[in-house]
Amino acid sequence: MRYLSAILILLISISANADVVKGRVIDAQTKEPLEGAGVTFTIYGEKSTMSYTIPTDSLGIFIGSSPAMKTEINISFIGYYDKNKRVACVQGNDTIDVGNIELVPNEILLNEVAVSAHAKRFTM
């Protein structure tokens, strides 16, 4: 519980003086939004590094906050290759729109799997 409280206080203090970074995650082939993709913000400070992950909504949109520092965004989704994007947050900008981020399907993970089982016979 202490750790959760500390993380919440840290996120609130960061968002109080932070730029808003937003974007949309879509499939590179179909251009459909990817709901539930993980968007990890890694914020590099002078002496520390902080990281947090948020999911995309039903339209593939994510909105995160970052203080005026170097920020790297990593987008991941099962069945797709990960994608990284660097953002330079400059103090004074309210919103940084990174636009559409297209994830390419990973063909290896999309193969069909057939699962079958046989129940043991038993008598009473």
C-alpha positions in Angstrom: 0.0 0.0 0.0 2.9 2.4 0.8 4.4 1.8 -2.6 1.2 2.4 -4.4 0.7 5.7 -2.5 4.3 6.8 -3.3 3.8 6.0 -7.0 0.5 7.9 -7.1 2.0 11.0 -5.4 5.0 10.8 -7.8 2.7 10.7 -10.9 0.5 13.5 -9.6 3.5 15.7 -8.9 4.9 14.9 -12.4 1.6 15.7 -14.1 1.3 19.0 -12.3 4.1 20.4 -14.3 4.1 18.1 -17.3 3.5 18.2 -21.0 0.7 15.9 -22.3 1.9 13.3 -24.8 -0.9 11.7 -26.9 -1.1 9.4 -29.9 -3.0 6.6 -31.5 -1.9 3.0 -32.0 -3.1 1.2 -35.1 -2.5 -1.9 -37.1 0.0 -1.2 -40.0 -2.0 -3.3 -42.5 -5.6 -2.8 -41.7 -5.3 0.7 -40.1 -7.7 -0.5 -37.3 -7.1 0.8 -33.8 -5.4 -1.6 -31.3 -7.3 -1.6 -28.0 -5.3 -2.5 -24.9 -1.8 -2.0 -26.3 0.7 -1.2 -23.7 2.4 2.2 -23.9 5.4 2.5 -21.6 6.7 6.0 -20.9 10.4 6.0 -19.8 11.4 9.4 -18.6 15.1 10.2 -18.4 16.1 12.8 -15.8 19.5 14.2 -14.9 20.0 11.7 -12.1 17.1 9.3 -12.3 14.9 7.3 -14.7 11.2 6.8 -14.2 8.9 4.5 -16.2 5.2 3.8 -16.2 2.8 2.0 -18.5 -0.8 2.8 -19.7 -3.1 0.9 -22.0 -4.7 2.3 -25.1 -8.5 2.8 -25.1 -11.1 1.3 -27.5 -10.0 3.8 -30.3 -6.3 3.0 -29.8 -5.7 6.4 -28.2 -3.3 6.9 -25.3 -2.6 10.1 -23.3 0.3 10.3 -20.9 2.3 13.0 -19.2 6.0 13.8 -19.2 8.0 16.5 -17.5 10.3 18.7 -19.6 12.9 15.9 -20.1 13.8 13.3 -22.6 11.1 10.7 -22.9 11.0 7.4 -24.8 7.7 5.7 -25.6 7.6 1.9 -26.2 4.5 0.5 -27.7 3.8 -3.3 -27.4 0.9 -5.6 -28.2 0.7 -9.4 -28.4 1.1 -10.5 -32.0 2.9 -7.4 -33.1 6.5 -6.1 -33.2 7.3 -3.5 -30.5 7.9 0.1 -31.6 9.9 2.8 -29.9 9.5 6.6 -30.3 11.5 9.4 -28.7 9.9 12.6 -27.6 11.6 15.8 -26.5 9.3 17.5 -24.1 10.0 21.2 -24.0 8.6 23.3 -21.2 5.8 25.5 -22.4 4.2 23.1 -24.8 0.9 21.9 -23.5 0.3 18.9 -25.8 2.6 16.9 -28.0 0.7 14.8 -30.5 2.9 11.9 -31.9 0.2 11.0 -34.3 -0.6 7.5 -35.5 1.9 4.8 -34.5 1.6 1.8 -36.7 2.5 -1.7 -35.3 3.5 -4.4 -37.8 2.0 -7.9 -37.2 4.4 -10.6 -36.1 3.7 -13.5 -38.5 5.3 -16.0 -36.2 2.8 -15.4 -33.4 -0.3 -15.4 -35.6 -0.2 -19.1 -36.6 -3.2 -21.2 -35.7 -3.0 -23.6 -32.7 -5.2 -26.6 -32.3 -5.8 -27.9 -28.8 -7.3 -31.3 -28.1 -7.7 -33.6 -25.1 -9.1 -36.9 -24.2 -10.9 -37.5 -20.9 -10.2 -40.7 -19.0 -13.0 -43.1 -18.7 -14.1 -44.0 -15.2 -16.8 -46.1 -13.6 -18.7 -45.6 -10.3 
